[in-house]
Every structure is written in C-alpha cells, then in structure tokens.
Amino acid sequence: KVSGIGNEGVELAGYYGLSPGEVRDLMADNGLVIAGTHGAGERDIPKLAAQIKELGCDAVWGPVLPEGRLPEDVEGCKAMVDYANSVGAQLKKEGIQLYYHNHSKEFDKVEGRYIMDWLLEDTEPENVAAEIDVMWAQHADVDPAEYIRKFPGRVPLAHIKDMDEKHEFTEIGRGILDFDSIFDACQEVGTRWYIVEQDTCKIDPIESVQISFDFFKDRGMV
C-alpha cells in the first residue's frame, strides 16, 4: 500500500520477525528502497554492519550514546563524541553511514551548547551524520531550517513531521511547521531522503500516509 501510493522508499524501525534478507526481498518485491534503518540498540558493531549489508542498505541510525542515554555534563558529552566517532569509523570501513536522529531533549544545553551540537560539531563529518527530525526541533523551540543549514553535507535524511497548535502529531501540511523554509534548507545542505514519520494517527494510517504524500505531490516534489 505504501508503494502503491507512490513512495519510493522506507526507513525501518525493526524487522518484525523477519531476517534482514527477508526484509530486503520484501521491500524489493514492492519497489521500495531501504533508505535507512534503526540499529541504536546494537552494541556489536561487526554484527550490526553485517545486518545492514544483508538489508542492502548503506545508512543506519546506530549507537552513539555509550551509556544508552543522553549525557548531562561535559564529560558525558565528550564520551558521546568519542564513542560516536569510533562507531562511525568502524561502519564507514564497511561502506555504511552512521547517522543520529534527534528528539527534543538533544536540544537541552550542556555548558551553553546543545547536546546535538556537541555530537555534530565535535565528531568527524565523515563518521557521523544527522537525521534531523524537524518537528522535535520545533518542539524544542529551535528553528529546524536554521539548524539544518548549520551542517551542510551532514543531513542525508530528514524526518518530515508536523504538529498542530496543541503540539499533537498531524499529517504533513496540516500543522504549524514552515515547510517552505525546511525544504529550502534541506536542498541547500544536500538532503537525499525526506522520511515522513507520524508517531500516532487520529485517522487510518494508510490514509495518513496518502495525505502526507499528496502534500509533496501538490508541491511538485514527487
């Protein structure tokens, strides 16, 4: 159904009881590219790399937090940077790009800097990329377009998500986010994939996917 609507790819959040190879074949049979996948809970990096290769994918939201939670002080931020650099370098050798997806808490500050800034400014660009979730940035009172522009070449994927005046999830274009500026910023920094994500739906999920897809279609983007 997702493919039939016109979507070209998906980002995975799990394998749903299938092997990576079975997921790869299922997506291929439906004409869908796997743009990225979730692997933040896997600490065995060679095992993670093998799974990603079996998927036929070249990007993973992988582990960057050495203790599995966001840092709260300078020492924790430095440990995060070192760990993310190490993981990213290991995956890079296997032809896989490590990226990190934000929520709103990554825009908490440690010593005057966003935690997300610690991660992206202090890691090697080739080792760590970002998947900026524009709604969560907005939720944290950070302009998502301005933030994306800070990192040219570092945002290969963007989570495109909207929220209404009550800060509740809604379909793309039905909320308060300024997607004109967001898409302009993404084009400027070289974003390759717009990943539509909606955590909860008040309507049928497939209808929700259709509405969000039509937003892109009406703008001539697909």
ZICOR-V649250 format. One record per pair of residues at least 24 apart in sequence whose C-alpha atoms are under 6 Angstrom apart, sorted by sequence separation. I is the first residue (numbers start at 1). GAP is how many residues later the second one is. D is the distance in whole Angstrom. If there is no record, write none. Layout:
{{I	GAP	D} {I	GAP	D}}
This chain:
{{8	24	5} {9	24	4} {10	24	5} {11	24	5} {36	24	5} {130	24	6} {131	24	6} {9	25	6} {10	25	6} {11	25	5} {12	25	4} {13	25	5} {129	25	5} {130	25	5} {133	25	6} {11	26	5} {129	26	6} {131	26	5} {132	26	5} {133	26	4} {135	26	5} {131	27	5} {132	27	6} {135	27	6} {99	29	6} {98	30	5} {99	30	4} {100	30	5} {101	30	5} {24	31	5} {99	31	5} {100	31	6} {101	31	6} {102	31	6} {104	32	5} {21	33	5} {103	33	5} {104	33	6} {20	34	6} {21	34	6} {157	34	6} {20	35	5} {156	35	4} {157	35	6} {160	35	6} {62	36	6} {104	36	5} {145	36	6} {149	36	6} {153	36	5} {155	36	6} {156	36	5} {157	36	5} {158	36	5} {159	36	5} {160	36	5} {161	36	6} {59	37	5} {73	37	6} {145	37	5} {152	37	4} {153	37	6} {158	37	6} {159	37	6} {58	38	5} {59	38	5} {60	38	5} {61	38	5} {81	38	6} {85	38	6} {89	38	5} {59	39	6} {61	39	5} {88	39	4} {88	40	6} {145	40	5} {172	40	5} {171	41	6} {81	42	6} {85	42	6}}
